[in-house]
């Protein structure tokens, strides 16, 4: 037996509308999470923001990412790596830098200028 809705009560009408909206948004999918995401972004009754978010998440699993591949002309990686290391060490030979002998402590003390401080008037009595 179907119960008649009381349209004079606003809370009943709102509850019924919310229920119908939830039922319209229900996604009927069987399978894994990717199928659920497909169901969400393919359902025109779901709001656009939710559809865009579901599509953004699902595309990572639907399309392969572009990747860089290296083509090595008939040589294995280890050989090319060793040749690169030899080239880099050959260019790293740098002439040694001449460093002056250290000064004595007495010479260093003479070079330091005394710090002259001016007393601040705020701290005078």
PANU-55279 format. One line per 8 residues: number of its first residue (from 1); their letters; for each residue x, y, z of N, C-alpha, C, O. Coordinates in Angstrom, 3 decimals. Example, Ala and Ser with C-alpha at 12.3 -4.5 7.8 and 13.67 -1.06 7.14 Angstrom:
REM PANU-55279
1 = AS = 13.190/-5.690/7.800/12.300/-4.500/7.800/13.200/-3.300/7.800/14.236/-3.319/8.465 | 12.850/-2.250/7.080/13.670/-1.060/7.140/12.900/0.030/7.870/13.409/1.138/8.039
//
This chain:
REM PANU-55279
1 = XXXXXXXX = 0.841/-1.160/0.000/0.000/0.000/0.000/0.892/1.230/0.000/1.780/1.345/0.846 | 0.680/2.136/-0.914/1.466/3.348/-1.080/0.930/4.435/-0.173/-0.274/4.686/-0.132 | 1.812/5.064/0.537/1.421/6.114/1.442/1.436/7.439/0.678/2.389/7.713/-0.051 | 0.418/8.250/0.830/0.315/9.516/0.125/1.197/10.546/0.838/1.206/10.629/2.066 | 1.938/11.330/0.043/2.816/12.345/0.600/2.022/13.556/1.043/1.087/13.995/0.373 | 2.412/14.074/2.167/1.806/15.295/2.665/2.610/16.463/2.104/3.680/16.773/2.628 | 2.120/17.121/1.046/2.839/18.191/0.382/2.804/19.496/1.159/3.514/20.439/0.809 | 2.007/19.568/2.188/1.949/20.796/2.979/3.131/20.886/3.942/3.462/21.977/4.407
9 = XXXXXXXX = 3.773/19.756/4.248/4.922/19.746/5.151/6.200/19.881/4.323/6.518/18.980/3.546 | 6.954/21.001/4.470/8.146/21.217/3.646/9.258/20.192/3.909/9.994/19.832/2.991 | 9.380/19.732/5.132/10.459/18.776/5.418/10.222/17.449/4.691/11.178/16.808/4.253 | 8.980/17.038/4.562/8.665/15.803/3.840/9.019/15.949/2.371/9.600/15.045/1.771 | 8.670/17.081/1.797/8.963/17.318/0.378/10.468/17.369/0.155/10.975/16.790/-0.805 | 11.182/18.058/1.038/12.640/18.146/0.895/13.300/16.780/1.054/14.229/16.446/0.319 | 12.826/16.001/2.002/13.383/14.660/2.188/13.153/13.812/0.943/14.041/13.079/0.508 | 11.966/13.915/0.380/11.646/13.146/-0.833/12.518/13.591/-2.006/13.001/12.753/-2.768
17 = XXXXXXXX = 12.725/14.907/-2.159/13.575/15.405/-3.241/15.026/14.963/-3.063/15.686/14.591/-4.034 | 15.520/15.002/-1.835/16.883/14.550/-1.577/17.027/13.064/-1.865/18.038/12.630/-2.416 | 16.025/12.290/-1.494/16.054/10.857/-1.756/16.085/10.595/-3.261/16.863/9.768/-3.737 | 15.238/11.302/-4.005/15.212/11.105/-5.455/16.520/11.538/-6.106/16.973/10.910/-7.064 | 17.130/12.606/-5.595/18.403/13.054/-6.142/19.502/12.031/-5.865/20.329/11.759/-6.735 | 19.516/11.464/-4.660/20.498/10.433/-4.346/20.312/9.205/-5.225/21.285/8.600/-5.676 | 19.076/8.846/-5.462/18.810/7.688/-6.320/19.243/7.962/-7.760/19.728/7.062/-8.445 | 19.070/9.197/-8.218/19.476/9.546/-9.582/20.998/9.527/-9.710/21.529/9.176/-10.764
25 = XXXXXXXX = 21.697/9.903/-8.644/23.147/9.945/-8.682/23.791/8.592/-8.403/25.002/8.445/-8.564 | 23.020/7.620/-7.995/23.579/6.305/-7.707/24.161/5.720/-8.993/23.507/5.703/-10.036 | 25.367/5.256/-8.899/26.070/4.702/-10.052/25.976/3.181/-9.956/26.434/2.567/-8.992 | 25.381/2.609/-10.967/25.230/1.156/-11.011/26.418/0.571/-11.768/26.425/0.573/-12.999 | 27.413/0.075/-11.053/28.560/-0.554/-11.700/28.889/-1.841/-10.975/28.701/-1.972/-9.765 | 29.369/-2.752/-11.727/29.875/-3.987/-11.157/31.326/-4.107/-11.600/31.629/-4.023/-12.790 | 32.191/-4.299/-10.668/33.601/-4.395/-11.032/34.473/-3.635/-10.065/34.158/-3.487/-8.884 | 35.576/-3.158/-10.599/36.564/-2.507/-9.747/36.342/-1.000/-9.671/35.341/-0.476/-10.161
33 = XXXXXXXX = 37.285/-0.327/-9.056/37.175/1.119/-8.837/37.222/1.891/-10.148/36.590/2.940/-10.270 | 37.960/1.386/-11.129/38.025/2.069/-12.418/36.657/2.069/-13.097/36.270/3.066/-13.708 | 35.930/0.970/-12.998/34.573/0.926/-13.551/33.662/1.924/-12.843/32.816/2.558/-13.473 | 33.841/2.060/-11.527/33.047/3.037/-10.786/33.359/4.453/-11.254/32.445/5.252/-11.459 | 34.654/4.776/-11.427/35.025/6.106/-11.900/34.477/6.378/-13.292/34.024/7.484/-13.585 | 34.521/5.367/-14.142/33.935/5.528/-15.484/32.438/5.804/-15.384/31.903/6.651/-16.099 | 31.772/5.082/-14.489/30.343/5.311/-14.308/30.038/6.712/-13.826/29.027/7.296/-14.217 | 30.899/7.263/-12.979/30.679/8.614/-12.462/30.863/9.636/-13.564/29.998/10.490/-13.759
41 = XXXXXXXX = 31.980/9.569/-14.297/32.210/10.634/-15.280/31.384/10.462/-16.552/31.313/11.389/-17.358 | 30.769/9.322/-16.751/29.896/9.154/-17.905/28.435/9.432/-17.577/27.598/9.452/-18.480 | 28.111/9.647/-16.305/26.732/9.900/-15.897/26.446/11.401/-16.001/27.013/12.180/-15.235 | 25.582/11.826/-16.928/25.302/13.256/-17.081/24.497/13.849/-15.929/24.397/15.071/-15.820 | 23.925/13.014/-15.071/23.124/13.530/-13.962/23.993/13.942/-12.769/23.509/14.622/-11.864 | 25.266/13.541/-12.754/26.192/13.918/-11.689/26.725/15.308/-12.016/26.936/15.633/-13.185 | 26.945/16.133/-10.985/27.410/17.500/-11.235/28.780/17.478/-11.903/29.545/16.524/-11.766 | 29.067/18.552/-12.626/30.257/18.620/-13.470/31.548/18.509/-12.669/32.504/17.877/-13.119
49 = XXXXXXXX = 31.584/19.113/-11.495/32.814/19.070/-10.694/33.175/17.625/-10.335/34.334/17.228/-10.455 | 32.206/16.855/-9.904/32.474/15.459/-9.540/32.862/14.641/-10.762/33.717/13.760/-10.674 | 32.242/14.925/-11.898/32.574/14.199/-13.134/34.001/14.510/-13.575/34.731/13.613/-13.997 | 34.404/15.794/-13.477/35.758/16.173/-13.878/36.800/15.537/-12.958/37.849/15.092/-13.424 | 36.521/15.493/-11.677/37.459/14.893/-10.730/37.603/13.392/-10.993/38.710/12.854/-10.965 | 36.484/12.725/-11.248/36.531/11.288/-11.536/37.278/11.018/-12.837/38.026/10.045/-12.934 | 37.078/11.879/-13.840/37.773/11.694/-15.118/39.274/11.901/-14.947/40.076/11.176/-15.535 | 39.653/12.892/-14.141/41.074/13.138/-13.906/41.762/11.984/-13.204/42.920/11.682/-13.493
57 = XXXXXXXX = 41.068/11.344/-12.296/41.645/10.197/-11.597/41.692/8.975/-12.518/42.669/8.226/-12.517 | 40.644/8.785/-13.293/40.553/7.591/-14.133/41.508/7.628/-15.318/41.952/6.577/-15.780 | 41.831/8.816/-15.818/42.668/8.883/-17.026/44.067/8.338/-16.778/44.723/7.867/-17.707 | 44.528/8.400/-15.532/45.853/7.850/-15.223/45.905/6.345/-15.467/46.975/5.794/-15.726 | 44.771/5.688/-15.387/44.732/4.234/-15.558/44.222/3.824/-16.936/44.366/2.668/-17.334 | 43.632/4.758/-17.656/43.092/4.434/-18.976/44.097/4.668/-20.095/44.102/3.929/-21.080 | 44.938/5.671/-19.964/45.907/6.011/-21.002/47.321/5.846/-20.444/47.580/6.218/-19.300 | 48.230/5.295/-21.234/49.606/5.155/-20.756/50.311/6.512/-20.719/50.036/7.393/-21.534
65 = XXXXXXXX = 51.212/6.661/-19.772/51.999/7.888/-19.678/53.103/7.851/-20.728/53.616/6.786/-21.072 | 53.458/9.022/-21.227/54.565/9.099/-22.163/55.871/8.926/-21.392/56.038/9.469/-20.300 | 56.781/8.171/-21.969/58.040/7.914/-21.295/59.187/8.116/-22.280/58.995/8.039/-23.493 | 60.347/8.368/-21.764/61.538/8.556/-22.581/62.235/7.211/-22.729/62.425/6.487/-21.751 | 62.610/6.888/-23.949/63.367/5.660/-24.189/64.704/6.030/-24.803/64.785/6.944/-25.624 | 65.735/5.334/-24.412/67.075/5.618/-24.925/67.465/4.545/-25.923/67.278/3.352/-25.683 | 68.014/4.989/-27.053/68.533/4.069/-28.050/70.052/4.103/-27.989/70.665/5.149/-28.200 | 70.644/2.979/-27.705/72.102/2.887/-27.610/72.577/2.143/-28.847/72.112/1.043/-29.147
73 = XXXXXXXX = 73.508/2.761/-29.557/73.971/2.210/-30.840/74.943/1.050/-30.650/76.157/1.250/-30.689 | 74.440/-0.128/-30.450/75.245/-1.334/-30.416/76.153/-1.484/-29.208/76.969/-2.406/-29.191 | 76.058/-0.644/-28.215/76.911/-0.770/-27.034/76.028/-0.952/-25.814/74.910/-0.442/-25.746 | 76.558/-1.690/-24.859/75.790/-1.854/-23.628/75.976/-0.634/-22.734/76.859/0.192/-22.966 | 75.166/-0.536/-21.748/75.143/0.638/-20.879/76.435/0.779/-20.081/76.930/1.890/-19.891 | 76.978/-0.332/-19.618/78.192/-0.275/-18.802/79.361/0.308/-19.588/80.129/1.106/-19.049 | 79.506/-0.080/-20.854/80.591/0.447/-21.684/80.450/1.948/-21.879/81.428/2.686/-21.759 | 79.250/2.400/-22.178/79.025/3.830/-22.374/79.273/4.604/-21.082/79.798/5.717/-21.115
81 = XXXXXXXX = 78.898/4.019/-19.946/79.113/4.680/-18.658/80.597/4.812/-18.353/81.037/5.869/-17.900 | 81.378/3.764/-18.591/82.816/3.828/-18.330/83.490/4.862/-19.225/84.381/5.578/-18.767 | 83.088/4.955/-20.480/83.651/5.965/-21.383/83.319/7.365/-20.902/84.157/8.263/-20.983 | 82.106/7.563/-20.403/81.717/8.883/-19.896/82.508/9.240/-18.647/82.885/10.398/-18.468 | 82.767/8.265/-17.779/83.554/8.528/-16.563/84.982/8.907/-16.937/85.545/9.829/-16.347 | 85.583/8.212/-17.908/86.933/8.545/-18.343/86.992/9.951/-18.933/87.939/10.693/-18.674 | 85.992/10.319/-19.721/85.957/11.672/-20.298/85.847/12.726/-19.207/86.499/13.767/-19.290 | 85.036/12.476/-18.189/84.852/13.488/-17.147/86.068/13.616/-16.254/86.375/14.719/-15.800
89 = XXXXXXXX = 86.782/12.512/-15.983/87.981/12.618/-15.146/89.115/13.286/-15.898/89.960/13.933/-15.278 | 89.158/13.151/-17.200/90.208/13.784/-17.985/90.067/15.302/-17.936/91.075/16.009/-17.945 | 88.879/15.802/-17.886/88.674/17.255/-17.858/88.765/17.819/-16.457/88.774/19.040/-16.300 | 88.832/16.991/-15.436/88.851/17.472/-14.066/90.258/17.761/-13.563/90.407/18.144/-12.403 | 91.300/17.599/-14.379/92.657/17.865/-13.941/92.860/19.374/-13.907/92.910/20.032/-14.947 | 92.974/19.907/-12.702/93.099/21.342/-12.492/94.438/21.599/-11.818/94.862/20.835/-10.952 | 95.105/22.686/-12.223/96.388/23.032/-11.623/96.174/23.385/-10.155/95.192/24.043/-9.809 | 97.091/22.949/-9.290/96.918/23.254/-7.868/97.060/24.752/-7.601/97.833/25.438/-8.270
97 = XXXXXXXX = 96.346/25.228/-6.668/96.352/26.630/-6.310/97.409/26.859/-5.219/97.485/26.113/-4.242 | 98.217/27.901/-5.407/99.267/28.203/-4.438/98.637/28.976/-3.289/97.952/29.979/-3.490 | 98.881/28.491/-2.097/98.320/29.110/-0.902/99.467/29.733/-0.109/100.506/29.105/0.093 | 99.273/30.957/0.331/100.302/31.655/1.102/100.473/30.978/2.455/99.521/30.422/3.003 | 101.684/31.026/2.990/101.898/30.401/4.298/101.098/31.127/5.367/100.851/32.327/5.246 | 100.696/30.426/6.400/99.880/31.063/7.426/100.671/32.116/8.197/101.876/31.983/8.407 | 99.972/33.152/8.607/100.593/34.227/9.375/100.678/33.802/10.840/99.943/32.932/11.308 | 101.573/34.431/11.516/101.661/34.147/12.943/100.505/34.845/13.653/99.874/35.744/13.098
105 = XXXXXXXX = 100.246/34.433/14.843/99.135/34.986/15.610/99.385/36.461/15.919/98.449/37.260/15.938 | 100.631/36.817/16.158/100.954/38.213/16.472/100.636/39.116/15.284/100.118/40.218/15.464 | 100.947/38.650/14.054/100.649/39.448/12.859/99.149/39.612/12.671/98.681/40.682/12.281 | 98.396/38.551/12.949/96.947/38.618/12.798/96.332/39.586/13.795/95.383/40.298/13.469 | 96.876/39.614/15.029/96.344/40.518/16.049/96.620/41.971/15.675/95.776/42.838/15.903 | 97.800/42.250/15.098/98.133/43.606/14.687/97.218/44.101/13.570/96.913/45.292/13.500 | 96.781/43.194/12.699/95.936/43.587/11.577/94.508/43.899/12.000/93.805/44.632/11.305 | 94.079/43.364/13.109/92.701/43.581/13.551/92.581/44.984/14.116/93.328/45.374/15.013
113 = XXXXXXXX = 91.638/45.732/13.584/91.410/47.090/14.065/90.545/47.033/15.315/89.616/46.230/15.402 | 90.860/47.897/16.287/90.034/47.881/17.493/88.639/48.405/17.186/88.470/49.302/16.360 | 87.660/47.849/17.844/86.271/48.255/17.654/85.979/49.388/18.629/86.059/49.228/19.847 | 85.642/50.521/18.062/85.343/51.685/18.886/83.838/51.722/19.084/83.071/51.721/18.121 | 83.431/51.756/20.329/81.997/51.799/20.610/81.639/53.149/21.207/82.372/53.698/22.029 | 80.532/53.658/20.792/80.010/54.903/21.334/78.875/54.531/22.259/77.915/53.885/21.839 | 78.973/54.934/23.523/77.900/54.553/24.431/76.573/55.196/24.027/76.515/56.358/23.623 | 75.559/54.434/24.145/74.225/54.927/23.790/73.692/55.785/24.934/73.807/55.417/26.104
121 = XXXXX = 73.113/56.925/24.588/72.608/57.854/25.607/71.457/57.257/26.379/71.203/57.661/27.513 | 70.772/56.330/25.811/69.615/55.750/26.504/70.021/54.990/27.765/69.225/54.860/28.695 | 71.250/54.492/27.800/71.683/53.662/28.927/72.501/54.437/29.961/72.979/53.853/30.933 | 72.667/55.755/29.757/73.406/56.567/30.735/72.519/56.894/31.923/71.293/56.900/31.810 | 73.136/57.162/33.052/72.364/57.516/34.260/72.245/58.975/34.416/71.631/59.445/35.374
//
